[in-house]
Amino acid sequence: MYDIVVVGAGMIGSAAGRYASSIPNLKVCLIGPDEVTERNIDDPHDVFGAYYDEGRITRSTDPDRVWSILARRSIDRYREIEKLSGIKFYEERGFLSVGTVGNAYIEQVQQCVTEQGIRCNKDVRKLKEQFPYLDLPRNDKWIFEMSQAGIINPRRLVNAQQKMALKNGCDIVRGIVNKVTRCVDNNGDYVMRIQTDTGEECVAKKVLLAPGAFTASRDLLGTDLVPDVYLKPTNVCLAEITESDAQMLRSMPAVTYFGKGNKGWWDDIASNERGNSGFYMLPPIRYPDGKYYLKLGNCPEFQGNNDIQTAADLKTWYCLKDETVLSKALGRLIQTLIPGVKMKSFKPDRCVIVETPTSRPYLDMLHSQLGLVTGGNGWAAKSSDEIGRLAVGMIMGGIQDEELTADMFTTRYKMRSQSKL
Ligand SMILES: Cc1cc2nc3c(=O)[nH]c(=O)nc-3n(C[C@H](O)[C@H](O)[C@H](O)COP(=O)(O)OP(=O)(O)OC[C@H]3O[C@@H](n4cnc5c(N)ncnc54)[C@H](O)[C@@H]3O)c2cc1C
């Protein structure tokens, strides 16, 4: 019998698997499928991860102090994880926030930088000189987080966490969990039974669920309640550039923009009633096909209304590769932002973000043997190490932390009948 089974070997689950297995004498198992090589609507495989990519932005600045702490603690450990695993996943390229003066986003970033003493450069003239290839509005506020920020490779971070978990003695099972139940064993003790969709079974004293967007799509919770989350479909555009242009852009930081933008930016991208919208952009990254891509996504709050209502919708969103109006608009925007570089081709990609009404991750015990962690809100890749660590603390007896308390991660539930997933 395992002490802890972690369900979901994605960003948070893999970190949790590593932390749980680092506790002496604890028998731990991490269960989750590998990334499928081809997402295909006709294939029976219907569970996917939000980390299937080569780049995620990392930064300490965040309008919410809790997210800022989660990020800072994780970033502080990146180099150690790289060293211990032998897998490099972090590039400290810096993070540039730009926004219309007075806009809530940029003013909150400013406040966070000041309150937390984060080293930044705010001199627009100098930053324009440093990043001459970026065509961002000169009259906006620019805040450049120079260190402890940049990009991580989420696939490689997941690999690193799993490699260390294996070293700690964690079992890793490649499967999809279909059902988790609480039952009484021959000794009269309550135990958790975990069944995979290929009919394999194991038992554990405790289960930690970390299945990302797929929490409600299988029988994992053993109750009529499901977490109150909104599954937000997201589009990104990958713009292929030449290797020499990638070289030319080698100093480029990760960028996030919120505000009015330049003329034409939001023509085909949703904006709010005040004419503000936003995007994030990653510097050139070499993808597994050997080509270099810049990646641009518009900020989740401006994604439009492609509601995911059912498990079938979730699968369809992940598997379809058609170019949407939005992904074409993102391609046009990226060319406008870096006018000196010719984009060779554009490739759309899709993913799903788990939004919570609190905008924070959910960390909760459904009962003394079943814990849940989900609700990345589109920001958890960079902070997955600390969220995984907290989740293990929670399942081992409660979050004991001077700065972060359980009430900061309160989970809201709704009736399964209110959710078609
Ligand atoms: C387009 C996009 C851009 C993003 N950009 C950023 C960014 O720049 N910076 C940032 O910090 N974050 C970013 N994020 C968010 C980040 O990727 C997620 O918050 C993070 O991956 C969430 O981690 P997770 O472990 O909760 O879920 P996931 O990483 O999705 O992992 C869940 C895992 O559970 C598995 N699973 C599901 N159901 C089962 C089951 N029944 N049995 C077994 N396994 C199961 C899945 O296969 C998956 O591997 C972005 C997300 C998207 C979609």
The ligand as a MOL file (V3000), in Angstrom:
LIG
                    3D

  0  0  0     0  0            999 V3000
M  V30 BEGIN CTAB
M  V30 COUNTS 53 58 0 0 0
M  V30 BEGIN ATOM
M  V30 1 C -1.4160 28.7870 -23.5150 0
M  V30 2 C -0.9670 28.8190 -22.0910 0
M  V30 3 C 0.0440 29.6860 -21.7120 0
M  V30 4 C 0.4770 29.7160 -20.3860 0
M  V30 5 N 1.4850 30.5740 -20.0480 0
M  V30 6 C 1.9480 30.5700 -18.7850 0
M  V30 7 C 3.0520 31.4000 -18.4500 0
M  V30 8 O 3.5890 32.1340 -19.2970 0
M  V30 9 N 3.5120 31.3530 -17.1720 0
M  V30 10 C 2.9550 30.5470 -16.2200 0
M  V30 11 O 3.4240 30.5540 -15.0890 0
M  V30 12 N 1.8860 29.7420 -16.5230 0
M  V30 13 C 1.3930 29.7380 -17.7710 0
M  V30 14 N 0.3530 28.9190 -18.1100 0
M  V30 15 C -0.3120 28.1170 -17.0640 0
M  V30 16 C 0.3620 26.8170 -16.7140 0
M  V30 17 O 0.7820 26.0920 -17.8460 0
M  V30 18 C -0.6450 26.0130 -15.8790 0
M  V30 19 O -1.1190 26.8340 -14.8240 0
M  V30 20 C -0.0200 24.7580 -15.2860 0
M  V30 21 O 0.3820 23.8740 -16.3000 0
M  V30 22 C -1.0460 24.0750 -14.3750 0
M  V30 23 O -0.4370 22.9590 -13.7740 0
M  V30 24 P -1.3180 21.7200 -13.3200 0
M  V30 25 O -0.3890 20.7070 -12.7810 0
M  V30 26 O -2.4710 22.1870 -12.4920 0
M  V30 27 O -1.9920 21.1670 -14.6520 0
M  V30 28 P -1.2940 20.4520 -15.8880 0
M  V30 29 O 0.0740 20.9610 -16.0770 0
M  V30 30 O -2.2700 20.5490 -17.0060 0
M  V30 31 O -1.1780 18.9360 -15.4100 0
M  V30 32 C -2.3000 18.1450 -15.1760 0
M  V30 33 C -1.8880 16.7210 -15.4940 0
M  V30 34 O -2.8930 15.8230 -14.9990 0
M  V30 35 C -3.0570 14.7790 -15.9110 0
M  V30 36 N -4.3720 14.1930 -15.6950 0
M  V30 37 C -5.5730 14.7570 -15.8760 0
M  V30 38 N -6.5610 13.8920 -15.5450 0
M  V30 39 C -5.9440 12.7610 -15.1230 0
M  V30 40 C -6.4190 11.5110 -14.6730 0
M  V30 41 N -7.7190 11.2380 -14.5720 0
M  V30 42 N -5.5020 10.5500 -14.3510 0
M  V30 43 C -4.1630 10.8060 -14.4410 0
M  V30 44 N -3.6720 11.9780 -14.8800 0
M  V30 45 C -4.5550 12.9390 -15.2100 0
M  V30 46 C -2.8970 15.4390 -17.2650 0
M  V30 47 O -2.5310 14.4800 -18.2380 0
M  V30 48 C -1.7650 16.4380 -16.9830 0
M  V30 49 O -0.5070 15.8580 -17.2420 0
M  V30 50 C -0.1250 28.8720 -19.4210 0
M  V30 51 C -1.1430 27.9960 -19.8000 0
M  V30 52 C -1.5640 27.9690 -21.1080 0
M  V30 53 C -2.6650 27.0200 -21.4790 0
M  V30 END ATOM
M  V30 BEGIN BOND
M  V30 1 1 1 2
M  V30 2 1 2 3
M  V30 3 2 2 52
M  V30 4 2 3 4
M  V30 5 1 4 5
M  V30 6 1 4 50
M  V30 7 2 5 6
M  V30 8 1 6 7
M  V30 9 1 6 13
M  V30 10 2 7 8
M  V30 11 1 7 9
M  V30 12 1 9 10
M  V30 13 2 10 11
M  V30 14 1 10 12
M  V30 15 2 12 13
M  V30 16 1 13 14
M  V30 17 1 14 15
M  V30 18 1 14 50
M  V30 19 1 15 16
M  V30 20 1 16 17
M  V30 21 1 16 18
M  V30 22 1 18 19
M  V30 23 1 18 20
M  V30 24 1 20 21
M  V30 25 1 20 22
M  V30 26 1 22 23
M  V30 27 1 23 24
M  V30 28 2 24 25
M  V30 29 1 24 26
M  V30 30 1 24 27
M  V30 31 1 27 28
M  V30 32 2 28 29
M  V30 33 1 28 30
M  V30 34 1 28 31
M  V30 35 1 31 32
M  V30 36 1 32 33
M  V30 37 1 33 34
M  V30 38 1 33 48
M  V30 39 1 34 35
M  V30 40 1 35 36
M  V30 41 1 35 46
M  V30 42 1 36 37
M  V30 43 1 36 45
M  V30 44 2 37 38
M  V30 45 1 38 39
M  V30 46 1 39 40
M  V30 47 2 39 45
M  V30 48 1 40 41
M  V30 49 2 40 42
M  V30 50 1 42 43
M  V30 51 2 43 44
M  V30 52 1 44 45
M  V30 53 1 46 47
M  V30 54 1 46 48
M  V30 55 1 48 49
M  V30 56 2 50 51
M  V30 57 1 51 52
M  V30 58 1 52 53
M  V30 END BOND
M  V30 END CTAB
M  END
